[in-house]
Amino acid sequence: MERNRKREQKSEYVAAIIFNLIFLYIVNNLLNWHVYFVLNTFNEVLWIINLSVIAAIIGNFILLLYSPERFKHVMKIILNIFAFIAVYFVYTVFPFNFYNSFYNWAFSILLILAMIGIFIAIIVEIYLLITGKPKLTGN
C-alpha cells in the first residue's frame, strides 16, 4: 500500500513538471500569438509568472527525488508563496482586456479567489508541517 502511494506521488510530481513546462511555453508565447485580450502590459508580469513556474518545476523535480513529509510541506509552502505573489502581480497589473466589463470583472474575481485558495493552502501546509501530519483527513 505504501509503495503504491509513493508511486502515485511520483507520478503527480512528473505530471506537475510536464504541466508547468507546457504552461511556461504558453505564457511566454501569448504576446507572439496576438491573443486579442492579452495586453502588452503582460510583459510587466511575465517575469514573476516565469519565476513562479520555474520554481514549481524545480520544486517538483526535487520532490521527485527527495520527499520526506516535513520537507514536502516546506517545499509546498515555498511554491505556494511564489504562486500567490505571481497571481497578486497579475491581479494588480491586470494585463487583460476582454472588451466586456463583465468578463474583466469576472476574471478579477477569479484571481482574487485564486489568491484566497493559495493562502488557505499555505495555512494548511503550515499546520501540517507543525503537527507532523502527512495530510488533512476527515478522521
VEXTORZA-539038 format. One line per 8 residues: their letters; for each residue y, z, x of C-alpha. Coordinates in Angstrom, 1 decimal. Each point is the difference from the previous one (the first is absolute). Layout:
a> Y,Z,X ~ ... .
//
This chain:
mernrkre> 0.0,0.0,0.0 ~ 2.4,1.0,2.8 ~ -0.8,-3.3,1.8 ~ 0.9,-2.1,-3.1 ~ 3.3,1.9,-0.3 ~ 0.9,-0.8,3.6 ~ -1.0,-3.6,-0.4 ~ 2.2,-0.2,-3.2 .
qkseyvaa> 2.9,1.6,2.0 ~ -0.4,-2.5,2.8 ~ 0.0,-2.9,-2.5 ~ 3.2,1.4,-1.6 ~ 1.7,0.0,3.4 ~ -1.1,-3.6,0.7 ~ 1.2,-1.1,-3.4 ~ 3.4,1.8,0.5 .
iifnlifl> 0.4,-1.7,3.4 ~ -0.8,-3.5,-1.5 ~ 2.4,0.6,-2.9 ~ 2.8,1.2,2.2 ~ -0.4,-3.0,2.3 ~ 0.2,-2.4,-3.0 ~ 3.0,2.0,-1.3 ~ 1.7,-0.1,3.4 .
yivnnlln> -0.4,-3.8,0.0 ~ 1.4,-0.3,-3.5 ~ 3.1,2.2,0.5 ~ 0.9,-1.8,3.2 ~ -0.1,-3.3,-1.7 ~ 1.7,0.7,-3.3 ~ 3.4,-1.4,1.1 ~ -1.7,-3.1,1.6 .
whvyfvln> -1.7,-0.7,-3.3 ~ 3.4,0.2,-1.9 ~ -1.3,2.3,-2.7 ~ 2.8,-0.2,-2.5 ~ 0.4,3.7,-0.6 ~ 0.0,1.1,3.6 ~ 3.5,0.2,1.5 ~ 1.0,-0.4,3.6 .
tfnevlwi> 0.6,3.7,0.1 ~ -3.8,0.4,0.2 ~ 0.5,-0.4,3.8 ~ 1.7,3.4,-0.1 ~ -3.2,1.7,-1.1 ~ -2.6,-2.2,1.6 ~ 0.0,2.2,3.2 ~ -0.9,3.2,-1.9 .
inlsviaa> -2.6,-1.8,-2.1 ~ -1.5,-1.4,3.2 ~ 0.0,3.4,1.6 ~ -1.7,1.6,-3.0 ~ -2.6,-2.7,-0.3 ~ -0.8,-0.1,3.8 ~ -0.2,3.8,0.0 ~ -2.5,-0.3,-2.9 .
iignfill> -2.1,-2.6,1.9 ~ 0.0,2.2,3.1 ~ -0.7,3.2,-1.9 ~ -2.9,-1.5,-1.9 ~ -1.4,-1.5,3.2 ~ 0.1,3.5,1.6 ~ -1.6,1.5,-3.1 ~ -2.7,-2.6,0.2 .
lysperfk> -0.9,1.3,3.5 ~ 0.8,3.7,-0.5 ~ 0.4,1.8,-3.3 ~ -0.7,3.7,-0.1 ~ 1.4,1.5,-3.2 ~ 3.1,1.7,1.4 ~ 0.9,-2.9,2.1 ~ -0.4,-2.3,-3.0 .
hvmkiiln> 2.4,2.1,-2.0 ~ 2.6,0.0,2.7 ~ -0.3,-3.8,0.4 ~ 0.4,-0.5,-3.7 ~ 3.1,2.2,-0.1 ~ 1.6,-2.0,2.8 ~ -0.9,-3.3,-1.6 ~ 1.3,1.2,-3.4 .
ifafiavy> 3.3,1.0,1.6 ~ 0.4,-3.5,1.6 ~ -0.8,-1.5,-3.4 ~ 2.5,2.2,-1.8 ~ 2.8,-0.9,2.4 ~ -0.8,-3.7,-0.4 ~ 0.1,0.2,-3.8 ~ 3.2,2.0,0.2 .
fvytvfpf> 1.7,-2.6,2.2 ~ -1.2,-2.8,-2.4 ~ 1.4,2.0,-2.9 ~ 3.4,0.7,1.6 ~ 0.5,-3.6,1.3 ~ -1.8,-1.6,-3.0 ~ -0.3,-3.5,1.5 ~ -1.0,-1.6,-3.3 .
nfynsfyn> 1.7,-1.7,-2.8 ~ -2.3,-1.0,-2.9 ~ 3.0,-1.5,-1.9 ~ -0.8,2.3,-2.9 ~ 1.4,3.5,-0.1 ~ -3.1,1.4,-1.7 ~ -2.3,-1.3,2.8 ~ 2.4,1.4,2.6 .
wafsilli> 0.1,3.4,-1.8 ~ -3.8,0.0,-0.5 ~ -0.7,-0.8,3.7 ~ 2.4,2.8,1.0 ~ -1.9,2.4,-2.3 ~ -3.3,-1.2,1.6 ~ 1.4,0.8,3.5 ~ 1.0,3.5,-1.2 .
lamigifi> -3.4,0.6,-1.4 ~ -1.6,-1.2,3.2 ~ 2.2,2.5,2.0 ~ -1.1,2.8,-2.4 ~ -3.6,-1.0,0.4 ~ 0.2,-0.1,3.7 ~ 1.8,3.4,0.0 ~ -2.8,1.5,-2.1 .
aiiveiyl> -2.6,-1.5,2.4 ~ 1.8,1.7,2.9 ~ -0.1,3.4,-1.8 ~ -3.7,-0.4,-0.8 ~ -0.8,-0.9,3.6 ~ 2.0,3.0,1.3 ~ -1.9,2.2,-2.5 ~ -3.4,-1.4,1.1 .
litgkpkl> 1.0,0.4,3.7 ~ 0.9,3.6,-0.6 ~ -3.0,0.9,-2.1 ~ -2.5,-2.0,2.1 ~ -1.4,-1.7,-3.1 ~ -1.1,-3.6,0.5 ~ 1.5,-1.1,-3.4 ~ 1.2,1.2,-3.4 .
tgn> -2.8,0.4,-2.5 ~ -0.2,1.1,-3.6 ~ -2.5,2.7,0.9 .
//
